[in-house]
Amino acid sequence: MLDKTAVQQLIKTHPDFPKKGSNTRDLTYLLNEPGALHFVTSDLAQRFLDARIDRLVVLKGRGTMFAAALAYKLNLPLVLIRDFGEEPGEVIFERAPSALGDRTLEMREGIVQEGDRVLLFDDILASGGSLLAAATLIRRQKAEVISVASLISLPDKGGRDRLLELGIPTYSVLAIEGD
């Protein structure tokens, strides 16, 4: 059985990728280890098992596979927030500033209901720009973000503090310092 230290060792850092001055966290080896996926989703499920949650919302990308397993474990509907132009139908959108370049996020209008209590998930919590934009999309539909969950937090990037300033608590399976 794996523990947090063993799981963290499966995450490789690629310096200066995709551009000089930024680091990419490579989850390939973590995904290649079945015990790691089990550990991560079990840790997250245990944390939120007794929380009153109506929907799990995830930013489309590497976090989707973890969120799908978590939604299954918590028996929750899963909602995707995508990059602009990827979602058909009526959408709402929000700009998300990022050190790697701004992007616009969108989600299906009305898929989150007024009064819903939402758990928001992304694979990595860094500066928090995308998660702040996602929280804005959810709040515009008069739903509440009860927490942000992530596989990895990069505390040096300040995203956790930005979310806390808006009253959104966070939980990460792992925190990796020094980035």
KEVEXNU-389539 format. One record per residue: residue in one letter; z, x, y of N, C-alpha, C, O in turn. Coordinates in steps of 0.1 Angstrom, whole numbers, always signed. Each point is the difference from the previous one (the first is absolute). Example, Ala and Ser with C-alpha at 12.3 -4.5 7.8 and 13.67 -1.06 7.14 Angstrom:
  r   n.zz   n.xx   n.yy  ca.zz  ca.xx  ca.yy   c.zz   c.xx   c.yy   o.zz   o.xx   o.yy
  A    +78   +132    -57     +0     -9    +12     +0     +9    +12     +7    +10     +0
  S    -14    -14    +11     +0     +9    +11     +8     -8    +11     +1     +5    +11
END
This chain:
  r   n.zz   n.xx   n.yy  ca.zz  ca.xx  ca.yy   c.zz   c.xx   c.yy   o.zz   o.xx   o.yy
  M     +0     +8    -12     +0     -8    +12     +0     +9    +13     +8     +9     +0
  L    -16    -13     +9     -2     +8    +12    +11     -4    +10     +5    -11     +0
  D     -2    +20     +9     +9     -3    +12     -8     +3    +13    -12     +4     -1
  K    +19     -6    +12     -7     +2    +13     -6    +14     +1    -11     +2     +6
  T    +19     +8    -10     -4    +14     +1    -13     +3     -8     -9     +6     +5
  A     +9    -11    -17    -12     +1     -8    -12     -7     +5    -11     +5     +0
  V    +13    -17     +6    -11     -7     +6     -5     +7    +12    -13     +1     +2
  Q    +22     +4     +6     -5     +7    +12     -8    +13     -3     -9     +3     +7
  Q    +12     +3    -18     -7    +12     -4    -14     -3     -4     -9     +9     -1
  L     +6    -22     -2    -13     -4     -4     -9     -2    +12    -13     -2     -1
  I    +18     +2    +13     -7     -3    +12     -4    +14     +6     +9     +8     +4
  K    -22     -6     -3     -5    +13     +5     -4     -2    +15     -5    -10     +4
  T     +8    +21     +4     -4     +0    +14    -12     +9     +2     +0    +11     -5
  H    -10    -17    +12    -12     +8     +3     +0     +3    +15     -4    -10     +8
  P     +7    +22     -4     +1     +3    +15    -14     +0     +6    -10     +3     -7
  D     +9     -7    +20    -12     +0     +7    -11     -8     -6    -12     +3     +1
  F    +16    -14     -7    -10    -10     -6     +4    -14     +4    +12     -3     -1
  P    -20     -5     +7    -15     +2     +1     -4     +8    +12    -12     +3     +2
  K    +21     +0     +7     -3     +9    +11    +11     +9     +3    +12     -2     -5
  K    -15    +13    +12    +10    +10     +3    +12     -6     +7     -1     -8    +10
  G    +13    +11    -14    +12     -5     +6     +6    -12     -7    +11     -4     +3
  S    -18     -2    -12     +5    -12     -8     +1     +4    -14     -8     +7     -6
  N    +18    -13     -1     +2     +2    -14     -2    -13     -8     +3    -11     +5
  T     -9    +12    -16     -3    -12     -9    +10     +1    -12     +1    +10     -6
  R     +6    -21     +4     +8     -1    -12     -9     -6    -12     -5    -11     +1
  D     +4    +19    -11     -9     -3    -11     +9     -7    -11     +9     +6     -6
  L    -13    -18     +3     +8     -8    -10     -7     +0    -14     +5     -7     -9
  T    -15    +15     +7     -8     +1    -12     +9     +3    -12     +0     -7    -10
  Y     +9    +17    +11     +8     +4    -11    +11    -11     -3     +4     -2    -11
  L     +1     -4    +21    +10    -11     -1     -7    -11     -8     +7     -6     -9
  L    -19     +2    +12     -7    -11     -6     -3     +4    -15     -2     -9     -8
  N     +0    +21     +6     -3     +5    -14    +12     +1     -9     -2     +2    -12
  E    +13     -5    +17    +13     +0     -8     +5    -14     -1     +6     -5    +10
  P     -8     -2    -21     +5    -14     -1    +14     -2     +3     +4    -10     +6
  G     +5    +19     -9    +14     -1     +3     +3     +0    +15     +9     -6     +4
  A    -18    +12     +3     +2     +1    +15     -3    -14     +6     +8     -4     +9
  L    -19     -2    -13     -3    -14     +5    +11     -9     -4     +4     -9     +8
  H     +1    +10    -20    +11     -9     -4    +13     +3     +9     +6    -10     +4
  F     -3    +23     -2    +12     +3     +8     -2     -6    +14    +10     -6     +5
  V    -21     +9     +1     -2     -5    +14     +1    -15     +2     +7     -5     +8
  T    -14     -2    -17     +0    -15     +1    +13     -6     -4     +5    -10     +6
  S     +2    +17    -15    +14     -5     -4    +10     +2    +11     +8     -8     +3
  D     -9    +20     +4     +9     +3    +11     -2    -10    +11     +9     -5     +6
  L    -22     +2     -2     -3     -9    +10     +4    -15     -3     +6     -7     +8
  A     -9     +4    -21     +4    -14     -4    +15     -2     +0     +5    -10     +4
  Q     +3    +20     -8    +14     -1     +0     +5     -1    +14    +10     -8     +2
  R    -16    +15     +7     +5     -1    +14     -2    -14     +6     +8     -4     +8
  F    -19     -3    -12     -3    -12     +7     +1    -12     -9     -4    -12     +3
  L    +10    +14    -15     +2    -11    -10     +7    -12     +6     -4    -12     -3
  D    +15    +14    +10     +8    -11     +5     -3     -4    +15     +6     -9     +5
  A    -17    +15     +0     -4     -4    +14     -8    -13     -1     -7     -2    -10
  R     +9     -6    +20     -8    -12     +1    -14     +3     +6     -1     +2    +12
  I     -9     +0    -20    -13     +4     +4    -10    -11     -4     +0     -4    -12
  D     -9     +1    +21    -11    -10     -4    -13     +6     -3     -8     -5     -8
  R     +5    +17    +14    -13     +7     -2     +2    +15     +1     +8     +5     +7
  L    -16     +2    -15     -1    +14     +2    -14     +3     +6    -10     -4     -5
  V    +10    +11    +17    -12     +3     +7     -1    +15     -1     +9     +8     +3
  V    -22     -3     -6     -2    +14     -1    -12     +4     +8    -10     -8     +1
  L    +10    +20     +5    -11     +6     +6     -9     +5    -11     +4     +9     -8
  K    -17    -14     +8     -9     +4    -10     -2    +15     -1     -2     +7    +11
  G     +2     -1    -22     -1    +14     -2     +7     +4    -13     +2     -8     -9
  R     +3    +20     +9     +7     +5    -11    +13     -8     -4     +4     +0    -11
  G     +2     -6    +22    +12     -8     -3     -3    -13     -7    +10     -6     -6
  T    -22     +2     +5     -3    -13     -6     +4     +0    -15     +5    -10     -5
  M     -7    +21     -2     +3     +0    -14    +15     -1     -3     +5     -7     -9
  F     +3    +13    +18    +14     +0     -1     +5    -14     +4     +9     -6     -7
  A    -15     +0    +17     +4    -13     +5     -3    -11    -10     +7     -9     -2
  A    -19    +11     -5     -3    -10    -11    +10     +0    -11     +4    -11     -5
  A     +0    +23     +1    +10     +1    -11    +14     -6     +5     +7     -7     -7
  L     -4     +9    +20    +12     -5     +6     +0    -15     +1    +10     -7     -3
  A    -21     +2     +8     -2    -15     +1     +2     -6    -14     +6    -11     -1
  Y    -12    +17     -9     +2     -5    -14    +15     -1     -4     +4    -10     -5
  K     +3    +22     +8    +14     +1     -4     +8    -11     +7    +10     -5     -5
  L    -13     +3    +18     +8     -9     +8     -6    -15     +0     +6     -9     +6
  N    -17     +7    -13     -6    -13     -1     -3     -5    +14     +3    -12     +3
  L    -10    +20     +5     -4     -4    +13    -15     +0     +2     -7     +8     -7
  P     +2    -16    +16    -14     +1     +3     -3    +13     +8     +9     +4     +8
  L    -21     +1    -10     -3    +13     +7    -11     -3    +10    -11     -6     -3
  V    +13    +11    +15    -10     -2    +11     -4    +14     +5     +8     +9     +2
  L    -21     -8     +0     -6    +13     +5     -3     -1    +15     -5     -9     +5
  I     +9    +20     +1     -5     +3    +14    -10    +11     -2     +2    +10     -6
  R    -14    -13    +12    -12    +10     -2     -4     +5    +13     +4     -3    +11
  D    -13    +13    -12     -7     +5    +12    -10    -10     +5     -5     -8     -7
  F     +3     +9    +20     -9    -10     +7    -13     -1     -7     -7    +10     -3
  G     +2    -22     +1    -13     -3     -6     +0     -1    -15    -11     -2     -6
  E    +22     +4     +0     +1     -1    -15     +4    -14     -5     -2     -3    -12
  E     +8     -5    +20     +5    -13     -4     -9    -11     +4     -3     -2    +12
  P     -2     -6    -22     -8    -11     +4     +8    -12     +5    +12     +0     -1
  G    -19     -9     +8     +7    -12     +5     +7     +2    +13     -3    +10     +7
  E    +12    -20     -3     +7     +1    +12    +11    +11     -1     +8     -1     -8
  V     -8    +10    +18     +9    +11     +0     +7     +2    +13     -6     -5    +10
  I    +17    +11    -10     +6     +5    +12     +1    +15     -1     +0     +5    -11
  F     -1     +2    +23     +0    +15     -1     +9     +6    +10     +4     -6    +10
  E     -1    +19    -12     +9     +7     +9     -4    +15     -1     -3     +5    -11
  R     +3     +1    +23     -3    +15     +0    +13     +8     -5    +11     -4     +4
  A    -14    +14    -12    +11     +9     -5     -3    +14     +4     -9     +7     -5
  P    +17     -2    +15     -2    +14     +4     +5    +10    -11     +9     -3     -8
  S    -17    +14     +7     +3    +10    -11     -3    +14     +5    -10     +1     +8
  A    +17     +9    -13     -3    +13     +3    -14     +4     -5     -6     +9     +5
  L     +2    -15    -16    -13     +3     -6    -12     -9     +6    -11     +2     -4
  G    +15    -10    +14    -10     -8     +7     +4    -15     -2     +4     -5    -10
  D     -5     -2    +22     +3    -14     +0     -8     -8    -10    -12     +4     -3
  R    +17    -15     -2     -7     -9     -9     +4    -14     +4    +11     -2     +6
  T    -18     -8    -10     +3    -14     +2     +2     -6    -14     -8     +1     -9
  L    +20     -8     +8     +3     -7    -13     -2    -14     +2     +1     -6    +11
  E     -4     -1    -22     -2    -14     +0     +6     -7    -13     +2     +7    -10
  M     +1    -20    +12     +5     -7    -12     -5    -14     +1     -3     -5    +11
  R     +2     -2    -22     -4    -14     +0    +10     -9     +8    +12     +1     -3
  E    -18     -8    +12     +9     -9     +8     +5    -11     -8     -7     -6     -8
  G    +20     +3     +8     +7    -10     -7     +4     +3    -14     +6     -9     -6
  I     -9    +21     +1     +4     +3    -14    +15     +3     +0     +7     -2    -10
  V     -1     +6    +21    +14     +1     +2     +4    -13     +8     -6     -3    +10
  Q    +16     -4    -15     +4    -13     +6    +12     +2    +10     +8     +9     -1
  E     -8    -18    +11    +11     +0     +9    +13     -1     -7     +2     -8     -9
  G     +8    +17    +12    +13     +0     -6     +1     +9    -12    +11     +2     -6
  D    -22     +3     +1     +0     +9    -12     +8    +12     +3     +1     +5    +11
  R     +6     +0    -21     +8    +12     +0     -9    +10     -8     -2     -1    -12
  V     -2    +12    +20    -10     +9     -6     +6    +14     -2     +7     +5     +9
  L    -10     +0    -21     +2    +15     -2    -13     +7     +2    -10     -4     -6
  L     +9    +13    +15    -12     +7     +4     +1    +14     -7    +10     +7     +0
  F    -22     -3     -7     +0    +12     -8    -12     +9     +4    -11     -5     +3
  D    +14    +18     -3    -11    +10     +1     +5    +12     -8    +12     +2     -3
  D    -22     +6     -1     +4    +11     -9     +8    +11     +8    +10     +5     -6
  I    -14     -3    +18     +7    +11     +8     +4     -6    +14     -8     -6     +7
  L    +20     +8     -4     +5     -3    +14     +1    +13     +8     +9     +8     -2
  A    -19     -6    +11     +0    +12     +8     +3     -4    +14    +12     -3     +4
  S    -22     +2     +5     +3     -3    +14     +2    -15     +2     +6     -5    +10
  G    -10     -3    -20     +3    -15     +0    -10     -8     +8     +1    -12     +0
  G    -12    +18     +5    -10     -7     +8     -6    -12     -8     -1    -11     +6
  S     -4    +14    -18     -6    -11     -8    +10    -11     -4     -3    -11     +1
  L    +15    +15     -4    +10     -9     -4     +5     -9    +12     +3    -12     -1
  L     -3    +18    +13     +3     -7    +12    -10    -11     +3     +3    -11     +4
  A    -16    +15     -6    -11     -9     +2     +0    -11    -10     -2    -12     +3
  A     +5    +15    -16     +2    -10    -10    +11     -9     +3     -2    -13     -2
  A    +13    +18     +6    +12     -9     +4     -4    -10    +11     +4    -11     +0
  T    -12    +16     +9     -5     -8    +11     -8    -12     -5     +1    -11     +4
  L    -10    +14    -13     -9    -10     -7     +9    -11     -7     -3    -11     +2
  I    +13    +16     -9     +9     -9     -7     +8     -9    +10     +1    -12     -2
  R     +4    +18    +12     +8     -7    +10     -8    -10     +8     +5    -10     +4
  R    -18    +14     -1     -9    -10     +7     -2    -13     -8     -4    -10     +6
  Q     +7    +11    -19     -2    -12     -8    +14     -7     -2     +2     -8     -9
  K     +8    +12    +17    +13     -5     +1     +8     +2    -14     +8     -9     -4
  A    -11    +20     -2     +7     +4    -12     +9    +12     +4     -1     +6    +10
  E    +11     -3    -19    +10    +10     +3     -2    +12    -10     -1     -2    -12
  V     +0    +14    +18     +0    +12     -9    +14     +4     -2     +7     +4     +9
  I     -2     -7    -21    +14     +3     -3     +3    +15     -3    +11     +5     +2
  S    -22     +2     -6     +2    +14     -3    -14     +7     -2    -10     -7     -4
  V     +9    +20     +6    -11     +8     -4     +4     +8    -11    +11     +6     +0
  A    -19     -6    -11     +3     +9    -11    -12    +10     -2    -12     -4     +3
  S    +15    +16     -7    -10    +10     -3     +4     +9    -11    +11     +1     -4
  L    -21     +5     -2     +2    +10    -10     +6    +12     +6    +10     +6     -5
  I    -16     -1    +16     +4    +12     +7     +3     -2    +14     -8     -7     +7
  S    +19    +12     -1     +2     +1    +14     -1    +14     +5     +5     +9     -7
  L    -11     -7    +18     -1    +13     +7     +9     -1    +12     -6     -3    +11
  P    +19     +5    -12     +9     -3    +11     -4     +8    +13     +3     -5    +11
  D     -8    +17    -12     -4     +8    +12    -11     -7     +8     -1     +4    +12
  K     -6    -14    -17    -11     -6     +7     +5    -12     +9     -7     -5     +9
  G    +20     +0    -11     +6     -9     +8     -3    -15     -2     +5     -9     +7
  G    -13     +6    -17     -3    -14     -3    +12     -9     -3     +0    -12     +4
  R     +9    +17    -12    +12     -8     -3     +7     -4    +12     +4    -11     +2
  D     -2    +20     +7     +7     -3    +13     -7    -10     +8     +6     -9     +6
  R    -20    +10     -5     -8    -10     +7     +2    -14     -5     +1    -10     +7
  L     -1     +9    -21     +2    -13     -6    +14     -5     +3     +2    -12     +2
  L     +8    +20     -3    +14     -4     +2     +2     -5    +14     +7     -9     +3
  E    -15    +15     +7     +1     -4    +14     -4    -15     +1     +4     -7     +9
  L    -13     +3    -18     -5    -14     +0     +8     -9     -9     -3    -12     -3
  G    +14    +18     -3     +9     -8     -8     -5     -1    -15     +4    -10     -7
  I    -13    +19     +3     -5     -1    -13     +6    +12     -8     -3    +11     +2
  P    +11    -14    -12     +6    +10     -8    -11     +6    -10    -10     -7     -3
  T    +13    +19     -2    -10     +6     -9     +7     +5    -13    +12     +3     +1
  Y    -19     -2    -11     +5     +6    -13    -12     +8     -6    -11     -5     -1
  S    +14    +18     -2    -10     +8     -7     +6     +6    -12    +12     +4     -1
  V    -20     -3    -10     +5     +6    -12     +3    +14     +2    +10     +5     -5
  L    -19     +2    +13     +1    +15     +2     -1     +2    +15     -7     -6     +7
  A    +15    +16     -2     -2     +5    +13     -4    +15     -1     +7     +8     -7
  I    -18     -4    +14     -4    +14     -1     +1     +5    +15     -8     -4     +9
  E    +17    +14     -7     +2     +6    +13    -10    +11     +2     -6     +5     -9
  G     +5     -1    +22     -7    +12     +3    -15     -2     +2     -7    +10     -3
  D     +3    -21     +7    -15     -2     +2     -3     -1    +14    -12     -2     +4
END
